[in-house]
Amino acid sequence: MAYSDFSLAKVKNDFGLTLDESRNLFAETKPVSPSEMLKFLLGDYIPLATSISTEKARSEFLIAPILAEMRRSLNNQISLFSGNEFNVDPRRGLQGFCDYIISNSKEQLFITAPVIIILEAKNEDIIGGLGQCVAAMVAAQCFNQNQGYEVERIYGAVTTGTNWKFLILEGTIVYIDEIEYYIKEVDKILGILLQPFQPALTAV
């Protein structure tokens, strides 16, 4: 069993989670203006990615540039992994590949704690990807604890590149944002992605 085998109902039952879908989680999060470079890239890539309309194209042309911008905003003080294996507890199905993993560490050669954000790319079905994302978030929580890091919040997102749905895991409670964001709101998306790193952002 792997992350991709988890539905939202299964991950809830297997790990004793409580789901809360009633909140606008990022109502107070301030947008972060994209750089001129990101504006140019997205202006060029959005029509291309949507016309190709494959998960790979959306990941490469829409998601990766936004995450790279996020990393640049933090002076490359975080690590970003794409398509890496993340085997934490195979006995419980916490194994497999994650589309994107973001750690609050400068180590880029291998994944180190604390893992802060798990992001899953889906071609169309955001709701269908929530279970997979939550399972990987639970794995990140376990991974951090195993390495001696108690991280209060694990952030997650399921995205088609054009649509973004964010989640937060606190203990055994999964908060699923009631709002879905669109790529035209890239400033808000950047603000949300940067939120876990606000102290570092203030310092740069």
C-alpha positions as CSV (number, residue, x, y, z in Angstrom):
1,M,0.0,0.0,0.0
2,A,1.1,3.5,-0.8
3,Y,0.0,7.1,-0.4
4,S,-1.9,7.0,-3.7
5,D,-4.1,4.1,-2.3
6,F,-5.6,6.3,0.4
7,S,-9.0,7.8,-0.1
8,L,-10.1,10.6,2.3
9,A,-12.4,8.2,4.2
10,K,-9.6,5.5,4.5
11,V,-7.0,7.9,5.8
12,K,-9.5,9.3,8.3
13,N,-10.4,5.8,9.6
14,D,-6.9,4.3,9.5
15,F,-5.2,7.1,11.4
16,G,-8.1,8.2,13.7
17,L,-8.3,11.7,12.2
18,T,-11.0,14.3,12.5
19,L,-11.9,16.3,9.4
20,D,-12.9,20.0,9.6
21,E,-14.1,21.5,6.3
22,S,-15.9,24.5,7.7
23,R,-13.2,27.2,7.8
24,N,-11.6,29.8,5.6
25,L,-8.2,28.9,6.8
26,F,-6.3,31.8,5.2
27,A,-8.6,34.7,5.3
28,E,-6.0,36.7,7.2
29,T,-3.1,35.6,5.1
30,K,-1.6,38.6,3.2
31,P,-1.0,38.1,-0.6
32,V,2.7,38.3,-1.8
33,S,3.2,40.0,-5.1
34,P,4.9,37.7,-7.7
35,S,8.1,38.8,-9.3
36,E,8.0,40.1,-12.8
37,M,9.8,36.9,-13.9
38,L,7.0,34.7,-12.5
39,K,4.3,36.9,-14.1
40,F,6.1,36.6,-17.4
41,L,6.5,32.8,-17.1
42,L,2.9,32.2,-16.1
43,G,1.6,34.5,-18.8
44,D,3.5,32.3,-21.3
45,Y,2.9,28.9,-19.6
46,I,-0.7,29.0,-18.5
47,P,-2.1,28.7,-22.1
48,L,0.6,26.0,-22.9
49,A,0.0,23.9,-19.9
50,T,-3.8,24.0,-20.2
51,S,-3.7,23.2,-23.9
52,I,-1.4,20.2,-23.3
53,S,-3.6,19.4,-20.3
54,T,-1.5,16.6,-18.8
55,E,-0.5,16.3,-15.1
56,K,3.2,16.5,-16.1
57,A,2.7,19.7,-18.1
58,R,0.8,21.4,-15.4
59,S,3.4,20.3,-12.8
60,E,6.3,21.5,-14.9
61,F,4.9,24.7,-16.3
62,L,2.6,26.0,-13.5
63,I,3.4,24.4,-10.1
64,A,7.2,24.3,-10.3
65,P,7.7,28.0,-11.2
66,I,5.5,29.0,-8.3
67,L,7.4,26.8,-5.8
68,A,10.7,28.0,-7.2
69,E,9.5,31.6,-6.7
70,M,8.6,30.7,-3.1
71,R,12.1,29.3,-2.5
72,R,13.7,32.4,-4.0
73,S,11.6,34.6,-1.7
74,L,13.3,32.8,1.2
75,N,16.8,33.3,-0.2
76,N,16.9,29.5,-1.0
77,Q,17.0,28.8,2.8
78,I,14.5,26.0,2.4
79,S,14.7,22.7,0.4
80,L,12.4,21.7,-2.4
81,F,12.0,18.1,-3.6
82,S,10.1,16.9,-6.6
83,G,9.0,13.3,-7.3
84,N,11.0,11.9,-4.4
85,E,10.3,8.6,-2.6
86,F,9.2,9.2,1.0
87,N,9.1,5.9,2.9
88,V,8.3,6.6,6.5
89,D,6.3,3.6,7.8
90,P,5.6,1.0,5.2
91,R,3.6,-1.2,7.6
92,R,1.0,1.5,7.8
93,G,1.1,2.4,4.1
94,L,3.1,5.5,4.6
95,Q,5.3,5.0,1.6
96,G,5.6,5.9,-2.0
97,F,6.4,9.0,-4.0
98,C,5.3,12.6,-3.3
99,D,5.0,15.1,-6.0
100,Y,6.6,17.9,-4.0
101,I,8.0,18.1,-0.5
102,I,9.2,21.3,1.2
103,S,11.4,21.2,4.2
104,N,12.5,24.1,6.5
105,S,16.1,23.0,5.9
106,K,18.8,24.1,3.5
107,E,19.9,20.4,2.9
108,Q,19.0,19.7,-0.8
109,L,20.8,16.4,-1.3
110,F,18.3,14.4,0.7
111,I,15.0,15.0,2.7
112,T,15.6,16.1,6.2
113,A,13.3,17.3,9.0
114,P,11.4,19.4,9.5
115,V,9.2,18.7,6.5
116,I,6.6,21.5,6.5
117,I,4.6,21.2,3.2
118,I,3.4,18.3,1.1
119,L,2.0,19.1,-2.3
120,E,0.2,16.7,-4.7
121,A,-0.3,17.5,-8.3
122,K,-3.5,16.2,-10.0
123,N,-4.6,16.7,-13.6
124,E,-8.2,17.3,-12.8
125,D,-9.5,15.6,-9.6
126,I,-8.6,17.7,-6.6
127,I,-11.1,16.1,-4.3
128,G,-9.9,12.7,-5.2
129,G,-6.3,13.7,-4.3
130,L,-7.1,14.8,-0.8
131,G,-6.7,11.3,0.8
132,Q,-3.3,10.9,-0.8
133,C,-2.2,14.3,0.4
134,V,-3.4,13.7,3.9
135,A,-1.6,10.4,4.1
136,A,1.6,12.0,3.1
137,M,1.0,14.8,5.6
138,V,0.6,12.2,8.4
139,A,3.9,10.6,7.1
140,A,5.6,14.1,7.4
141,Q,4.3,14.4,10.9
142,C,5.8,11.0,11.8
143,F,9.0,11.7,10.0
144,N,9.5,15.0,11.9
145,Q,8.8,13.3,15.3
146,N,11.2,10.4,14.5
147,Q,13.9,13.0,13.9
148,G,13.1,14.9,17.1
149,Y,11.1,17.8,15.6
150,E,7.7,18.6,17.0
151,V,6.1,20.7,14.2
152,E,2.8,22.1,15.3
153,R,1.4,22.3,11.7
154,I,1.9,20.4,8.6
155,Y,0.6,22.2,5.5
156,G,-0.6,20.4,2.4
157,A,-2.1,21.3,-1.0
158,V,-3.7,19.4,-3.9
159,T,-3.5,21.3,-7.1
160,T,-4.1,21.1,-10.8
161,G,-1.7,24.0,-11.3
162,T,-4.7,26.2,-12.1
163,N,-6.7,25.3,-9.0
164,W,-5.3,25.0,-5.5
165,K,-6.9,23.5,-2.4
166,F,-5.0,23.8,0.9
167,L,-5.0,21.7,4.1
168,I,-3.5,21.9,7.6
169,L,-2.8,18.9,9.9
170,E,-2.6,19.7,13.6
171,G,-2.3,16.7,15.8
172,T,-5.1,14.4,14.6
173,I,-7.2,17.2,13.1
174,V,-7.2,17.8,9.4
175,Y,-8.5,21.3,8.4
176,I,-9.5,21.4,4.7
177,D,-9.9,24.9,3.5
178,E,-13.4,25.7,2.3
179,I,-11.9,28.1,-0.3
180,E,-10.4,26.9,-3.6
181,Y,-7.9,29.3,-5.1
182,Y,-7.2,29.9,-8.8
183,I,-3.9,30.7,-10.5
184,K,-5.1,34.3,-11.3
185,E,-4.8,34.7,-7.4
186,V,-1.1,33.7,-7.5
187,D,-0.3,36.4,-5.0
188,K,-2.6,34.8,-2.5
189,I,-1.2,31.3,-3.3
190,L,2.3,32.6,-2.7
191,G,1.2,34.2,0.6
192,I,-0.3,30.9,1.8
193,L,2.8,28.8,0.7
194,L,5.1,31.3,2.5
195,Q,3.0,31.4,5.7
196,P,4.8,28.5,7.5
197,F,8.0,30.4,7.0
198,Q,7.0,33.9,8.2
199,P,9.7,34.3,10.8
200,A,12.3,33.5,8.1
201,L,10.6,35.7,5.6
202,T,10.7,38.7,8.1
203,A,14.4,38.1,8.5
204,V,15.4,38.1,4.8
